[in-house]
Structure formats: structure tokens, C-alpha cells
Amino acid sequence: MSSIAGTHVRPRDAAAVAEVLRARLGRVRLHGSGSRQQRLEPVPGALALDLTGLATIDRLDAPDQTCSVDCGVTRAQLDDALRPHRLELPCPGDGTLGGLFASDPIGAAAPGGQSPRSLLLGMDALLADGTPFKSGARVVKSVAGFDVHKLLVGSEGRLFVATRLHLRLKPLPRARVAFANQALDREAALRLLQQLRELPHGLQSLQLLRVAGGGGGWNVRGAIAGRANFVAATLRALSLQESDAHPVLHLEAPAGGEVLAGLALPSALPRLLAGLPTDAPFLWHGGGRFETTLPVANATDRALAALASAGGHARIVAAAIGRRGLGTPIDAGHRSIADRLKHALDPHDVLC
Ligand SMILES: Cc1cc2nc3c(=O)[nH]c(=O)nc-3n(C[C@H](O)[C@H](O)[C@H](O)COP(=O)(O)OP(=O)(O)OC[C@H]3O[C@@H](n4cnc5c(N)ncnc54)[C@H](O)[C@@H]3O)c2cc1C
């Protein structure tokens, strides 16, 4: 183990992580680069188990388009290693790969696109008591049995510690052009979104965005990929404006306000948007995930009611303690299975 300072520990490899867990030091909060920690409930006295010391790209098999990476490898580190092979991890997200897959805050960038769930082929992991286990495979060909590794996606560090991830990669497209059509009214934006969703192929990412201070106007952004002449023809046909702006992955949490995050299918968007204040920042990714920031609690409650009536789901991810975690109703059966799963994998509720 390389450093221990107070309640923070940063092991260098999986064996050292197992040693920390076997020492039973009380409750443990897993940390990647830490970007989402302020959205989790604080647990006083919990040991911060920092996984950024596990940072080796163990295997990069370019012909098979797969790789195996330690959980603390960052997205930027992996992108740099893949670029010379003209490969990419085709899903949005930042931070460490362990944190990205465990929190899955964005899902797919485009309708029907790849997401952490579809890109995770397998993993090496540790139970809360330090017991090591493996699930899935290092390569695309899978093995029989439950895909236990898929439980990592969205587990937010509460089920087990994924120490190594086996990932599917994709070739970089021949051409990819980003576009951003700005300052649209709501109907024009939703119409363009629909036209883009109807493209038979080539749509790599899609976003509907309203930023703070943008006068209430809507931006439809994304990227088209494929052969250069196909990309150019698609941009022309839909009057898409080329743009070099970077994709927006998250909204800034407002001082004193709340952030609501969830899932809304395109058919739910008109009702959801009608239930928001006219200047509320809003970001929707083509796979269906959205975030919105609201200035006061009763605006959040109105948005939740609009979303529930449109069949969407959301919960408050940033707010005063006591409001965090509230959201649209969760099916009682689903909740019971999630509780039982947590109990089976971490019976002493160590991981928090
Ligand atoms: C500069 C920056 C800004 C960001 N802003 C936002 C934002 O505003 N909103 C937002 O939603 N996301 C934000 N992200 C998150 C981001 O896009 C990632 O998807 C990812 O969630 C964060 O990874 P992390 O390494 O910071 O993880 P952390 O924030 O440290 O951890 C995320 C979750 O994963 C768990 N976890 C971490 N590693 C493991 C592991 N190996 N096994 C099991 N569980 C694990 C943690 O316990 C935690 O619950 C931001 C990231 C960056 C780099």
C-alpha cells in the first residue's frame, strides 16, 4: 500500500485493495477521480478508498478491438492509448473508467448507441470482504452463466470493487463532423431532433441543450460519422451547422438549487419541457438520459410530476441533504430485489 493519510487510502494494486478490505476498517467509500462524490450522501467516518493508484492499461488488442484496464485508468489516458490504433471507446464520459462504469451518468450518446452496459465484456473484482472474483470474458466471445459484471453499471460503488475492466472498442469513423444548431424555439428543436433520430445510420451523438443565460433558446447538437461525402450530404439535407464546440457532458450545479437527473424517451420530452421553468438549463442525451437544474425545490417537484405523468423516471442528484435521492416512484419489486442483491453481495453494508 503506498499512502495512508487519516481516513484516505490509495493502494497501488488489486492485492493491496483486498488487504484494505480484509482489514475491516469500517464503512468504505470508493473513489475514482472524485468528480461525482459531492452527489453522494456523505457518510461520516467512512474510509475513502482511492482507486486512482490502479492505473495500468494491461492489454490492448487492436485486431480484436478489446482492452483490459485497471479501474483507475482515466478516460483521457485510454483515449491517448487508443488513438494511434484508430480505435475508441464509443461512449461519452470522463473521470476514471471504474467511476464512469460504476456511475454511468450519461448512457448512450445517440439513440440505440453503445453505452457502458454494452461495452463491458467482463471484470476482475473484489467483494466487500476482500474476496476476489472474475466475471465475463476478456474478449468479445462470452462465457456461460450470469453476467455479474453488468451489475457494476450504475452500482455507484455499493456492491463490489471492480479492479480491472475488460472493454469492447470500436474503430474510429473515417469522418466525423460535429454540428450545433442554436437558438431554436422548442417546436423547431424537437422537430430537428425527430428528423435526426430517423436517420438510418451515421448519427454518433445527439443532444438537446438549453444553457443558463441563453435567453431560453434551444440548441440541437451532435455528430454525424461515415464516409466524407455521406456526412456532407447529411449536413446539407438537414441544414446542420458545423461546429467545433465540445460536447457538453453535464450541467453545472446551481448554487443553492437542485439537479434532477433521469431518463426521458423522446415522446416524454414535450410534457417534461412544458413542466420546467422557461429558463431552466436542460441537457438531454440521445440515449434518453437528461439533467436539469432548478432554482427551488417546488420547481423540482413540478418537473417530477410532469415527468411521472409522461412515463419518465428521475431523481434528485444534487440538493440539500434530505431532498437528495427523492424522485419518481420506484417499483416496489425492483426496490426489494436491489436491497436483497446488496445484502447478498455486501451483507455488512461496508460499501457506501
Ligand atoms: C471534470 C469532470 C467533471 C464532471 N462533472 C460531472 C457532473 O457535473 N455531473 C455528473 O454526473 N458527473 C460528472 N462527471 C462524472 C463523469 O462524467 C464520469 O462519468 C464518472 O462518473 C466519474 O468518474 P470518477 O473517476 O470521477 O468517479 P467518482 O466520482 O470518484 O466515483 C463515481 C462512483 O463510482 C464509484 N466507483 C468508482 N470507482 C469504482 C470501482 N472501481 N468499482 C466500483 N465502484 C466505483 C464511486 O463509489 C462512486 O459512486 C465529471 C467528470 C469530470 C472528470
The ligand as an SDF file (V2000), in Angstrom:
LIG
                    3D

 53 58  0  0  0  0  0  0  0  0999 V2000
  -14.0330   17.3380  -14.8160 C   0  0  0  0  0  0  0  0  0  0  0  0
  -15.2220   16.4160  -14.6170 C   0  0  0  0  0  0  0  0  0  0  0  0
  -16.4630   16.9620  -14.3280 C   0  0  0  0  0  0  0  0  0  0  0  0
  -17.5680   16.1040  -14.1350 C   0  0  0  0  0  0  0  0  0  0  0  0
  -18.7790   16.6620  -13.8560 N   0  0  0  0  0  0  0  0  0  0  0  0
  -19.8350   15.8650  -13.6090 C   0  0  0  0  0  0  0  0  0  0  0  0
  -21.1080   16.4110  -13.2950 C   0  0  0  0  0  0  0  0  0  0  0  0
  -21.2790   17.6220  -13.2040 O   0  0  0  0  0  0  0  0  0  0  0  0
  -22.1570   15.5660  -13.0880 N   0  0  0  0  0  0  0  0  0  0  0  0
  -22.0210   14.1970  -13.1850 C   0  0  0  0  0  0  0  0  0  0  0  0
  -22.9890   13.4680  -13.0430 O   0  0  0  0  0  0  0  0  0  0  0  0
  -20.8240   13.6650  -13.4760 N   0  0  0  0  0  0  0  0  0  0  0  0
  -19.7370   14.4520  -13.6760 C   0  0  0  0  0  0  0  0  0  0  0  0
  -18.5330   13.8920  -14.0030 N   0  0  0  0  0  0  0  0  0  0  0  0
  -18.5320   12.4230  -13.9900 C   0  0  0  0  0  0  0  0  0  0  0  0
  -18.0690   11.6860  -15.1130 C   0  0  0  0  0  0  0  0  0  0  0  0
  -18.5460   12.1020  -16.3390 O   0  0  0  0  0  0  0  0  0  0  0  0
  -17.8030   10.1790  -15.0150 C   0  0  0  0  0  0  0  0  0  0  0  0
  -18.7400    9.5190  -15.7280 O   0  0  0  0  0  0  0  0  0  0  0  0
  -17.6480    9.4230  -13.7380 C   0  0  0  0  0  0  0  0  0  0  0  0
  -18.8720    9.2420  -13.1040 O   0  0  0  0  0  0  0  0  0  0  0  0
  -16.7680    9.9820  -12.7880 C   0  0  0  0  0  0  0  0  0  0  0  0
  -15.6750    9.1730  -12.5960 O   0  0  0  0  0  0  0  0  0  0  0  0
  -14.7620    9.4520  -11.3540 P   0  0  0  0  0  0  0  0  0  0  0  0
  -13.4950    8.7600  -11.6100 O   0  0  0  0  0  0  0  0  0  0  0  0
  -14.6690   10.9130  -11.0390 O   0  0  0  0  0  0  0  0  0  0  0  0
  -15.5810    8.6810  -10.2260 O   0  0  0  0  0  0  0  0  0  0  0  0
  -16.0330    9.1140   -8.7750 P   0  0  0  0  0  0  0  0  0  0  0  0
  -16.8370   10.3570   -8.8500 O   0  0  0  0  0  0  0  0  0  0  0  0
  -14.9020    9.1020   -7.8420 O   0  0  0  0  0  0  0  0  0  0  0  0
  -16.9680    7.8710   -8.4550 O   0  0  0  0  0  0  0  0  0  0  0  0
  -18.1910    7.6820   -9.1240 C   0  0  0  0  0  0  0  0  0  0  0  0
  -18.9290    6.4920   -8.4940 C   0  0  0  0  0  0  0  0  0  0  0  0
  -18.3250    5.2800   -8.8820 O   0  0  0  0  0  0  0  0  0  0  0  0
  -17.9250    4.5180   -7.7460 C   0  0  0  0  0  0  0  0  0  0  0  0
  -16.6740    3.8610   -8.1290 N   0  0  0  0  0  0  0  0  0  0  0  0
  -15.5270    4.4590   -8.5230 C   0  0  0  0  0  0  0  0  0  0  0  0
  -14.6200    3.5370   -8.8890 N   0  0  0  0  0  0  0  0  0  0  0  0
  -15.1890    2.3200   -8.7080 C   0  0  0  0  0  0  0  0  0  0  0  0
  -14.7650    0.9770   -8.9090 C   0  0  0  0  0  0  0  0  0  0  0  0
  -13.5370    0.7140   -9.3570 N   0  0  0  0  0  0  0  0  0  0  0  0
  -15.6200   -0.0410   -8.6330 N   0  0  0  0  0  0  0  0  0  0  0  0
  -16.8690    0.2120   -8.1620 C   0  0  0  0  0  0  0  0  0  0  0  0
  -17.3290    1.4670   -7.9690 N   0  0  0  0  0  0  0  0  0  0  0  0
  -16.5120    2.5110   -8.2370 C   0  0  0  0  0  0  0  0  0  0  0  0
  -17.8020    5.5210   -6.6300 C   0  0  0  0  0  0  0  0  0  0  0  0
  -18.0280    4.9410   -5.3560 O   0  0  0  0  0  0  0  0  0  0  0  0
  -18.9130    6.4950   -6.9800 C   0  0  0  0  0  0  0  0  0  0  0  0
  -20.1570    6.0520   -6.5230 O   0  0  0  0  0  0  0  0  0  0  0  0
  -17.4190   14.7050  -14.2340 C   0  0  0  0  0  0  0  0  0  0  0  0
  -16.1430   14.1860  -14.5220 C   0  0  0  0  0  0  0  0  0  0  0  0
  -15.0490   15.0120  -14.7030 C   0  0  0  0  0  0  0  0  0  0  0  0
  -13.6950   14.4220  -14.9750 C   0  0  0  0  0  0  0  0  0  0  0  0
  1  2  1  0
  2  3  1  0
  2 52  2  0
  3  4  2  0
  4  5  1  0
  4 50  1  0
  5  6  2  0
  6  7  1  0
  6 13  1  0
  7  8  2  0
  7  9  1  0
  9 10  1  0
 10 11  2  0
 10 12  1  0
 12 13  2  0
 13 14  1  0
 14 15  1  0
 14 50  1  0
 15 16  1  0
 16 17  1  0
 16 18  1  0
 18 19  1  0
 18 20  1  0
 20 21  1  0
 20 22  1  0
 22 23  1  0
 23 24  1  0
 24 25  2  0
 24 26  1  0
 24 27  1  0
 27 28  1  0
 28 29  2  0
 28 30  1  0
 28 31  1  0
 31 32  1  0
 32 33  1  0
 33 34  1  0
 33 48  1  0
 34 35  1  0
 35 36  1  0
 35 46  1  0
 36 37  1  0
 36 45  1  0
 37 38  2  0
 38 39  1  0
 39 40  1  0
 39 45  2  0
 40 41  1  0
 40 42  2  0
 42 43  1  0
 43 44  2  0
 44 45  1  0
 46 47  1  0
 46 48  1  0
 48 49  1  0
 50 51  2  0
 51 52  1  0
 52 53  1  0
M  END
$$$$
